[in-house]
Amino acid sequence: MAKIEIQKIALLIEEFEIANKLIRLGFGELQNINLDNDFYFLPLQLLSQGFERFMKAYICVGYIEKHETLPDTKYLKSIGHDLERLLIEIKTNYYNHYKPVQFEVDWLLINDDVDLKELLFILSEFGKFARYYNFDFITGNAKIGINPKESWRKFENRIKPIDMRTMAKLMNHDLEREVYQEITNYIINIFERFIASLSRQIVWGTLGQLGKQLTTSSFFDYGTWYEKDFGKTDYRKNTIKYTETPKSIHKRTTADELNRKFNPDFKSKKIRKCDYNGDWPFYADEVIIECRQKHWCIVTIDGYDYALNGAAKGKYKLEDPHEAGMAILGKSIGDFITMALNL
């Protein structure tokens, strides 16, 4: 391979890495959305760029396998920023159907999933037009795009309508953030499956020898993900907002343990994942819930205390398990609050 070609391959690997970082940051910023932060522009910007780069890099790999050369500028520019068109190009020319059942599952997702199509449409419109929606509206541009924030919220409202259960959570100070977490987890779950579906084509070698050489990139970890892996990653740790926010946790002391054992106003119970009949929300397989004076509820995870309810958060200045990254975003801890209050 000529020197210039080696340089091009190196840059192709770099594009996959850039896409990886943009998408992971976009997921993290989505997970930062809550009642106090509705800045959707940042995750939409990161994800639209990340997915465009990912799919264009994927096409380059497929093009090399098919034509034994890299595509020219005219070819990629003809597709532009349209994510839907990029996916059609992939499905038509660069997706190989393989025997394992998993590949059929992957194909059904990228070909038939209506939620994935709608999400890619919003990101695509954002990348082409909608990122300047406000200026286009202000200046009366005849080619104005969709309102990306409004479109994204409409999608959220469709997958999570405000029913009685949702309203009850929104009215509960201890659980209101879980509504946003459930929505975000659902969306990221779809995107993770999408990335995994295309990454598997490269990781499993169905897209050619070059693809196998590219699997050193951390991006292709997604290609080894299956049902048990989706929707469980806390991407906030990649964001500045999360890393720069001080975390208040408490390492348990001897006095804490004595109170738990002998103080009649401190009721506690150990709960193990294998014994729990429900959707286990914690990363750890074992926790201890505790209720102090029938009011303040905490949970102990790996020797550290976290606030289960708002009362404990205010009194002890502790992070809740979701904020601290000890519970899976989108999975409710409401059942554990109830159990603690009933001790």
C-alpha positions as CSV (number, residue, x, y, z in Angstrom):
1,M,0.0,0.0,0.0
2,A,1.4,3.4,-1.0
3,K,2.4,5.9,1.6
4,I,-0.5,8.2,0.7
5,E,-2.9,5.3,1.0
6,I,-1.6,4.5,4.4
7,Q,-2.1,8.1,5.5
8,K,-5.7,7.9,4.2
9,I,-6.4,4.7,6.2
10,A,-4.9,6.4,9.3
11,L,-7.3,9.3,8.8
12,L,-10.2,6.9,8.3
13,I,-9.4,5.3,11.7
14,E,-9.3,8.9,13.1
15,E,-12.7,9.6,11.7
16,F,-14.1,6.5,13.5
17,E,-12.5,7.8,16.7
18,I,-14.0,11.3,16.2
19,A,-17.4,9.8,15.6
20,N,-17.0,7.7,18.7
21,K,-16.2,10.7,20.9
22,L,-18.9,12.9,19.4
23,I,-21.6,10.2,19.9
24,R,-20.6,9.4,23.4
25,L,-20.5,13.1,24.4
26,G,-23.9,13.5,22.7
27,F,-25.3,10.6,24.8
28,G,-23.8,12.1,27.9
29,E,-25.4,15.5,27.2
30,L,-28.7,13.8,26.6
31,Q,-28.4,12.2,30.0
32,N,-27.8,15.6,31.5
33,I,-31.2,16.9,30.3
34,N,-33.6,17.4,33.2
35,L,-36.1,19.9,34.6
36,D,-33.3,22.4,35.2
37,N,-31.5,21.9,31.9
38,D,-33.4,21.8,28.5
39,F,-30.4,22.7,26.3
40,Y,-31.2,20.1,23.6
41,F,-29.1,22.0,21.0
42,L,-25.8,20.5,22.3
43,P,-26.7,16.8,22.2
44,L,-28.4,17.3,18.8
45,Q,-25.3,19.0,17.4
46,L,-23.0,16.3,18.7
47,L,-25.1,13.4,17.6
48,S,-25.9,14.7,14.1
49,Q,-22.2,15.2,13.4
50,G,-21.2,11.9,15.1
51,F,-23.6,9.8,13.2
52,E,-22.8,11.5,9.9
53,R,-19.1,10.8,10.3
54,F,-19.7,7.2,11.5
55,M,-21.8,6.3,8.5
56,K,-19.5,8.0,6.0
57,A,-16.5,6.2,7.5
58,Y,-18.5,3.0,7.3
59,I,-19.3,3.6,3.6
60,C,-15.6,4.2,2.9
61,V,-14.7,0.8,4.4
62,G,-17.5,-0.9,2.4
63,Y,-16.4,1.0,-0.8
64,I,-12.8,-0.2,-0.5
65,E,-14.0,-3.8,-0.1
66,K,-16.3,-3.5,-3.1
67,H,-14.1,-1.4,-5.5
68,E,-10.6,-1.8,-4.1
69,T,-10.2,2.0,-3.8
70,L,-11.4,4.8,-1.7
71,P,-14.5,6.8,-2.8
72,D,-13.9,10.3,-4.3
73,T,-15.1,13.6,-2.9
74,K,-17.9,13.9,-5.4
75,Y,-19.5,10.6,-4.2
76,L,-19.6,11.6,-0.5
77,K,-20.6,15.1,-1.2
78,S,-23.6,13.9,-3.3
79,I,-25.0,12.3,-0.1
80,G,-24.3,15.5,1.9
81,H,-25.5,15.7,5.5
82,D,-28.6,13.5,5.0
83,L,-28.4,10.7,7.6
84,E,-31.4,9.0,6.1
85,R,-29.8,8.9,2.7
86,L,-26.5,7.7,4.2
87,L,-28.4,4.8,5.8
88,I,-30.2,4.0,2.5
89,E,-26.8,3.9,0.8
90,I,-25.4,1.5,3.4
91,K,-28.4,-0.8,3.3
92,T,-28.4,-0.9,-0.5
93,N,-24.7,-1.3,-1.2
94,Y,-22.7,-2.0,2.0
95,Y,-24.7,-4.2,4.3
96,N,-24.0,-7.9,4.1
97,H,-26.6,-10.4,5.2
98,Y,-24.9,-13.1,7.2
99,K,-26.3,-16.4,8.6
100,P,-26.3,-15.8,12.4
101,V,-29.7,-14.8,13.7
102,Q,-28.2,-11.7,15.2
103,F,-27.7,-10.3,11.8
104,E,-31.4,-10.6,11.0
105,V,-32.2,-8.8,14.2
106,D,-29.8,-6.1,13.2
107,W,-31.4,-5.8,9.8
108,L,-34.9,-5.5,11.2
109,L,-33.7,-2.6,13.4
110,I,-32.0,-0.6,10.7
111,N,-34.6,-1.3,8.1
112,D,-37.9,-1.3,9.9
113,D,-37.7,0.4,13.3
114,V,-39.9,3.5,13.1
115,D,-38.4,5.1,16.2
116,L,-34.9,4.9,14.7
117,K,-36.2,6.4,11.5
118,E,-37.8,9.3,13.2
119,L,-34.7,10.0,15.4
120,L,-32.4,9.9,12.4
121,F,-34.8,12.2,10.5
122,I,-34.7,14.8,13.3
123,L,-30.9,14.6,13.5
124,S,-30.6,14.8,9.7
125,E,-32.8,17.8,9.5
126,F,-30.9,19.4,12.3
127,G,-27.6,18.8,10.4
128,K,-29.0,20.1,7.1
129,F,-31.1,23.1,8.2
130,A,-32.6,23.1,11.6
131,R,-29.5,24.1,13.6
132,Y,-30.1,27.6,12.2
133,Y,-33.9,27.4,12.7
134,N,-34.1,30.4,14.9
135,F,-32.2,32.7,12.5
136,D,-34.1,31.3,9.5
137,F,-37.4,32.1,11.3
138,I,-36.2,35.5,12.3
139,T,-35.0,36.4,8.8
140,G,-38.0,34.9,7.0
141,N,-36.0,32.2,5.1
142,A,-38.2,30.4,2.7
143,K,-36.2,27.2,3.2
144,I,-36.7,27.0,6.9
145,G,-36.2,23.6,8.5
146,I,-38.1,21.9,11.3
147,N,-37.9,23.2,14.8
148,P,-35.5,20.6,16.2
149,K,-36.2,21.1,19.9
150,E,-40.0,20.9,19.3
151,S,-39.6,17.8,17.1
152,W,-37.5,16.1,19.7
153,R,-40.0,16.8,22.4
154,K,-42.8,15.6,20.3
155,F,-41.0,12.3,19.9
156,E,-40.4,12.1,23.7
157,N,-44.1,12.8,24.3
158,R,-45.0,10.0,21.9
159,I,-42.9,7.4,23.5
160,K,-43.6,8.6,27.0
161,P,-47.2,10.1,27.1
162,I,-48.2,11.9,30.3
163,D,-50.4,9.3,31.8
164,M,-51.4,9.0,35.5
165,R,-48.2,7.1,36.4
166,T,-45.9,9.6,34.7
167,M,-47.8,12.5,36.3
168,A,-47.5,10.9,39.7
169,K,-43.7,10.7,39.2
170,L,-43.5,14.3,38.0
171,M,-45.4,15.4,41.1
172,N,-43.1,13.4,43.4
173,H,-39.9,15.2,44.2
174,D,-38.0,12.0,44.8
175,L,-38.9,10.5,41.4
176,E,-39.4,13.4,39.0
177,R,-36.0,13.1,37.4
178,E,-36.7,9.5,36.5
179,V,-39.2,10.6,33.9
180,Y,-36.4,12.2,31.9
181,Q,-34.0,9.3,32.6
182,E,-36.6,6.8,31.3
183,I,-37.0,8.8,28.0
184,T,-33.3,9.3,27.5
185,N,-32.5,5.7,28.2
186,Y,-35.1,4.6,25.6
187,I,-33.5,6.8,23.0
188,I,-29.9,5.9,23.7
189,N,-30.9,2.2,23.8
190,I,-32.1,2.6,20.2
191,F,-29.0,4.4,19.1
192,E,-26.7,1.8,20.8
193,R,-28.5,-1.0,18.9
194,F,-28.0,1.0,15.7
195,I,-24.3,1.5,16.2
196,A,-23.9,-2.2,17.3
197,S,-25.8,-3.4,14.1
198,L,-23.4,-1.6,11.8
199,S,-20.3,-2.2,13.9
200,R,-20.9,-5.9,13.8
201,Q,-20.5,-5.8,10.1
202,I,-17.0,-4.6,10.6
203,V,-16.0,-6.5,13.7
204,W,-17.2,-9.8,12.3
205,G,-15.3,-9.3,9.0
206,T,-18.3,-9.3,6.7
207,L,-17.3,-5.9,5.4
208,G,-13.8,-7.1,4.4
209,Q,-10.2,-7.3,5.6
210,L,-9.8,-3.6,6.1
211,G,-12.7,-3.7,8.6
212,K,-10.9,-6.3,10.6
213,Q,-7.8,-4.0,10.8
214,L,-10.0,-1.1,12.1
215,T,-11.4,-3.0,15.1
216,T,-8.6,-1.8,17.3
217,S,-10.8,1.4,17.6
218,S,-12.7,1.5,20.9
219,F,-15.8,2.4,18.8
220,F,-16.2,-1.2,17.8
221,D,-16.7,-2.4,21.3
222,Y,-20.4,-1.8,20.4
223,G,-20.1,-4.7,17.9
224,T,-19.8,-7.1,20.8
225,W,-22.8,-5.8,22.6
226,Y,-26.0,-7.8,22.9
227,E,-29.4,-7.6,24.7
228,K,-27.9,-7.6,28.2
229,D,-25.6,-4.6,27.4
230,F,-27.9,-2.0,25.9
231,G,-29.1,0.9,28.0
232,K,-26.8,0.5,30.9
233,T,-23.9,2.9,30.3
234,D,-23.7,6.2,32.1
235,Y,-22.2,8.5,29.4
236,R,-22.4,11.6,31.7
237,K,-18.9,10.8,32.9
238,N,-17.6,12.1,29.5
239,T,-19.2,15.5,29.9
240,I,-17.7,18.6,31.6
241,K,-20.9,19.4,33.4
242,Y,-20.9,16.1,35.2
243,T,-17.2,15.8,35.9
244,E,-17.0,19.4,37.3
245,T,-20.0,19.0,39.6
246,P,-18.8,18.0,43.1
247,K,-20.2,14.7,44.3
248,S,-21.3,14.3,47.9
249,I,-21.1,10.7,49.1
250,H,-20.3,9.4,52.6
251,K,-18.0,6.5,53.4
252,R,-19.5,4.6,56.3
253,T,-17.8,4.7,59.7
254,T,-17.8,2.4,62.7
255,A,-20.4,4.8,64.3
256,D,-22.6,4.3,61.3
257,E,-22.5,0.6,61.6
258,L,-23.2,0.7,65.4
259,N,-26.2,2.9,64.8
260,R,-27.4,0.5,62.1
261,K,-27.0,-2.5,64.5
262,F,-28.2,-1.1,67.8
263,N,-30.2,2.1,67.3
264,P,-34.0,1.2,67.3
265,D,-34.7,4.3,65.1
266,F,-32.5,3.0,62.3
267,K,-34.1,0.2,60.3
268,S,-32.2,-1.6,57.6
269,K,-32.4,-4.5,55.2
270,K,-29.9,-6.1,52.8
271,I,-31.3,-6.7,49.3
272,R,-29.6,-8.8,46.6
273,K,-30.3,-8.7,42.9
274,C,-30.8,-12.4,42.7
275,D,-33.6,-12.2,45.3
276,Y,-35.3,-9.1,43.9
277,N,-38.5,-9.5,41.9
278,G,-38.3,-6.6,39.5
279,D,-36.1,-4.5,37.3
280,W,-32.9,-4.1,39.3
281,P,-31.7,-0.5,39.1
282,F,-28.2,-0.6,40.6
283,Y,-24.9,-1.5,39.0
284,A,-23.9,-3.4,42.2
285,D,-25.5,-6.8,42.8
286,E,-26.2,-6.1,46.5
287,V,-27.3,-3.0,48.5
288,I,-28.5,-2.2,52.0
289,I,-31.5,0.1,52.4
290,E,-32.0,2.0,55.6
291,C,-34.7,4.3,57.1
292,R,-33.8,6.6,59.9
293,Q,-36.6,7.7,62.3
294,K,-39.2,6.6,59.7
295,H,-38.3,9.5,57.4
296,W,-34.7,9.7,56.0
297,C,-34.0,6.9,53.6
298,I,-30.5,6.0,52.4
299,V,-28.9,3.2,50.4
300,T,-25.5,1.7,51.1
301,I,-23.5,0.6,48.1
302,D,-20.0,-0.9,48.4
303,G,-19.5,0.8,51.8
304,Y,-20.8,4.3,50.8
305,D,-24.1,5.9,51.6
306,Y,-26.3,7.6,49.0
307,A,-29.7,9.4,49.5
308,L,-32.7,7.4,48.5
309,N,-35.3,10.1,49.1
310,G,-35.2,13.9,49.0
311,A,-35.5,14.2,52.8
312,A,-32.2,12.3,53.2
313,K,-30.6,14.2,50.4
314,G,-31.4,17.5,52.1
315,K,-30.5,16.4,55.7
316,Y,-27.2,14.6,54.9
317,K,-26.2,16.5,51.7
318,L,-25.8,13.2,49.8
319,E,-26.1,12.4,46.1
320,D,-28.8,10.0,45.0
321,P,-27.6,6.8,43.3
322,H,-28.5,8.1,39.8
323,E,-26.6,11.3,40.2
324,A,-23.6,9.5,41.7
325,G,-23.5,7.0,38.8
326,M,-24.3,4.0,41.0
327,A,-27.8,3.3,39.5
328,I,-28.7,2.8,35.9
329,L,-30.3,5.8,34.3
330,G,-33.9,5.0,33.3
331,K,-34.4,2.4,36.0
332,S,-36.5,3.5,38.9
333,I,-35.5,3.4,42.5
334,G,-39.0,4.2,43.7
335,D,-39.6,0.6,44.9
336,F,-36.5,0.8,47.2
337,I,-37.8,4.1,48.7
338,T,-41.1,2.4,49.4
339,M,-39.4,-0.6,51.0
340,A,-37.2,1.6,53.1
341,L,-40.1,3.7,54.4
342,N,-41.9,0.4,55.3
343,L,-39.1,-1.0,57.4
